[in-house]
Structure formats: structure tokens, C-alpha cells
């Protein structure tokens, strides 16, 4: 039995869990977006960068703005994973029930991005209740939130 009271007390374990989970899902999220939007990675990365610098500047920036999009995607994903991991130190249920909590976290991240971050950015969002929106919502639940929760749980497990 895992001693859930002492979960993730080591700050280094939390940081590693945040980095591992965030970088994993950040990279996975780019490939999922390529599939959902039927676009090559550079187009997806330019779309991500457009949230910061606008569509025209992102497309005209070539490789540099694609790399900016990659850095933004990975940063956002690490911050999201860190949010889950650090919250789990106070809310052990996040690690006790990683599947349901991870799916709920993916849902929350998707809604936060679509209804707060994207409207405040220079990017163009997808219409709510469009097929793209629903595909992205499901993908974020299964391929973003769930892996973050499972990685957090794995890092929290006592090492033999």
C-alpha cells in the first residue's frame, strides 16, 4: 500500500514529474493536432506561435516562428503538468484516481485554453461545438490530461 500522506513531498520529484509529463504530452499534442487538423507540424507550430505574434508574422517567420511555437507548446504543457503535480501534493485523490482525475484535468485544460487563453491571444480559435473542437476536447482528455496524471502517479510511487 502506498503511503498517500507523503506523496510527492520531494520537490525534485515534483519538478521531474512536471518536466517528464509536460514534455511528453506537449510533443504528443503537436502530433495529435497534425492529425485532427490534417496539417504538417510546421503549420501547427506556426498556429501556436500566432497566438503570441499574430498569424501573418507567424507564417512569414519560417523556421524561427515554428521553433517559437514548439517552445510555447512545451512551456504550456510543462506548466499544465506542474499544476497537476503540485496540486497532487495537497490533493492525494489526484494520484489515487489518476484515470478519472486525468480525464477531468484534460477537460479543464481544454476549456481553459479555448475559453480564456485563445480569446486573449492573437490566434484564431475553432468554433465551439465544431467537429474540430470535439475531437480536440476528447484528445486533450485522453492524450493530455490522462498521461500527465499517470506520470505524476508513477513519480509519486515509492521506489524500491
N, C-alpha and C positions, 0 to 999 in steps of 0.2 A: 504494500500500500504506500502510495506517495504521500509525503507529509506536505499537504497543500498550504499549511500555515507559513511555511518557509519558502514558498515559491518565488523564484526569481529575485531573491534578495541580493544576489551578487550583481552589481551594476554592470560589470563586464559581460556577464551572461545576457543581460537585457540588451546591451549595445550590440553584441554579436547576433542575437536573435533578430533585432531590428534590421541590421545590415543584411543578414542572410535572407530573411523573409522578404525584405523590401527589394533587394536586387533580383531575387528570384521572380517575384510577381511583376516587377517593373518590366523585366525582359519578356516575360510571358505575355504581359498585357499588350506590348507592342505587336507581337506576332498574332495575338487574338484580334487586335484592331485591323491588321492587314487582312485577315480572313473575313471579318464582318463587313468591312468597307471595300473589300476586293481591291486593295491598293498596295503598292510596293512599300517597303519600310521607309524609304526616303519621303514619300508623300505623307505617311502617318507622322513621321518625326517633324516634318515641316508644319503639319497641322497643330502639333503640340506646341511648337515654337511660336506659332501665330497667336497663341493666347497671350504671349508677352510682347511681341513686336509687331503684330498685325500680319494679315495674310500676304499682302504684296511683298513686304520685307522678308518674310519667311521663305517664300518661294524664290525670290531673287537672291537670297543669301547662299544658296547652294549647300555645299558640304558643311560649312560653318554653322548654318542655322539648323541643319539636320542634327549636328552634334549638340547644339543648344537644346533641341527637342529631346534628344536622348538624355542629356543631363537633367533637364526638367522632369522628365518621366521618372527617372531613377530617384531623384530627390523627393518627389511627391510620394513615391512608393515607399521609400525608407521612412519618411515622416509618418505615413499611414501605419506601417508596420510598428514603428516606435510607439505610436499612440496606443495600439492594441497591446503591445508587450508591456509598456509601463502601466497601463490600466490594469492588466492582469495581475500585477504585483499587489494591487488593492482589491481586486475583484476576482477571487480564485475561480469563480464559475466560468470565466473565460477560458481557463485551462482545463477545467473539469469536463466541460461540454464543448470541445473545440469545433465540432461539426455544426451544431445549431448556432453557436455564437459566431463562428467564422462566416457562415452564410448571412447572418444578420449584419455582421460588420461589413461584408461586401455590399449588401443592400444600402447600408448607411453611407458608405464611401461613394457609391454611385449617385445617390440622391444629393449628397453634399457637393460633388463635382458638378452635376448637371444643373442644380438649382441655386448654387451660391458661387462657385469658382468660375464656371464658364460664363454666366451672365456678367460677372465683374471683369472678365478678361476681354481681349480683343478678338477672341476666337468666335467662330460661328458654331452654335450647338445644333444637335439634331432635335427635330420636333418631338415633344413628349408624345408617347404612345405610338410612335412610328415603329416599324419593324426593327430599324437600327437601334432605337432606344431600348426596346425589349430584349434584343439579342445582347446588347452591351450590359444591360442590367443582370441578365442571367449569367453572362460570362464573368462579371465582376463578383457575383456571389460565389460562383463555383471556382473560378480560376484566379481570384484576387483575395477575397476575404478568407476563404477556407484554407488555402496554403499558408497564409500568414498565421492563422490560428494553430495549424498543425506544426509549423516551425516553432512557434512560441511554446507549444506544449513539449516538443522534443527538447528544446533548450532548457525547459524547466524540470524535466525528468532527472532524478538523481543519477549521477554517473557511477558505475560500478568500478 
